[in-house]
Amino acid sequence: MSYGIEIKKVDRQGRIVLPLDWRKEELKRSDEVIIVKEKGILKIIPKKKADLTKYFDSIDLGVDYIEDWGEFEREFYEIP
């Protein structure tokens, strides 16, 4: 994929065509982008799914295992 600046035509309905090599590399199996509007600028960012599994073991709740979820919540949130 080449990087740089391209000049694109905007049709009467305000559409542009995203470069094919960018779509293949950045969008992969997605068809959604995030558009950030700023004064005089539009940023198009590929929307990617976050991998939340990397955070699974990052929090220590101070217990070895949870036997009763309701009891755990009451103690954790200090609910009488």
C-alpha distance (Angstrom), angle and dihedral (degrees) to the residues before:
residue distance angle dihedral
M1 . . .
S2 3.75 . .
Y3 3.78 121.2 .
G4 3.75 126.5 -147.9
I5 3.76 142.5 78.7
E6 3.78 126.4 -38.5
I7 3.77 129.2 -175.2
K8 3.81 112.8 -138.6
K9 3.79 132.4 -175.4
V10 3.79 118.0 -121.0
D11 3.81 113.0 -142.1
R12 3.80 125.1 -137.5
Q13 3.81 91.1 -89.5
G14 3.81 92.8 53.0
R15 3.81 96.5 -104.4
I16 3.78 128.5 142.9
V17 3.79 130.2 -174.9
L18 3.81 115.5 -117.8
P19 3.82 112.4 -135.6
L20 3.82 112.1 -93.0
D21 3.82 95.4 -131.5
W22 3.84 90.5 51.9
R23 3.81 91.5 49.1
K24 3.80 92.1 49.7
E25 3.81 93.4 47.6
E26 3.80 101.9 37.2
L27 3.80 106.6 27.3
K28 3.81 99.2 36.7
R29 3.84 103.4 163.0
S30 3.81 96.5 -6.7
D31 3.77 126.9 93.7
E32 3.81 98.2 -168.0
V33 3.78 131.8 92.2
I34 3.78 133.6 -177.8
I35 3.79 114.6 -124.6
V36 3.78 116.5 -155.3
K37 3.80 113.4 -162.6
E38 3.79 118.8 -154.7
K39 3.78 130.4 160.3
G40 3.80 105.1 -67.4
I41 3.84 93.9 -9.4
L42 3.80 138.5 87.3
K43 3.80 117.0 -168.1
I44 3.80 117.8 -161.4
I45 3.79 112.8 -157.7
P46 3.81 124.4 179.8
K47 3.81 112.3 -115.4
K48 3.79 108.4 -128.9
K49 3.76 130.1 -175.9
A50 3.77 112.7 -111.1
D51 3.80 118.4 -125.9
L52 3.80 101.5 -129.8
T53 3.80 93.7 176.5
K54 3.81 90.1 83.3
Y55 3.82 88.1 68.4
F56 3.82 97.4 49.5
D57 3.80 96.2 96.9
S58 3.80 98.1 31.3
I59 3.83 97.2 92.7
D60 3.80 123.6 68.5
L61 3.81 110.8 -153.5
G62 3.78 92.3 -175.4
V63 3.82 95.8 -113.9
D64 3.78 133.3 99.6
Y65 3.81 94.1 -142.0
I66 3.80 138.8 -12.9
E67 3.79 114.6 -120.0
D68 3.82 99.7 171.1
W69 3.80 114.7 26.9
G70 3.82 94.2 -163.8
E71 3.80 92.0 52.8
F72 3.80 90.5 46.3
E73 3.84 91.2 52.6
R74 3.81 92.6 48.7
E75 3.80 91.8 52.0
F76 3.79 94.1 40.5
Y77 3.81 94.1 50.8
E78 3.82 92.1 33.7
I79 3.81 93.5 -122.8
P80 3.83 112.7 167.8
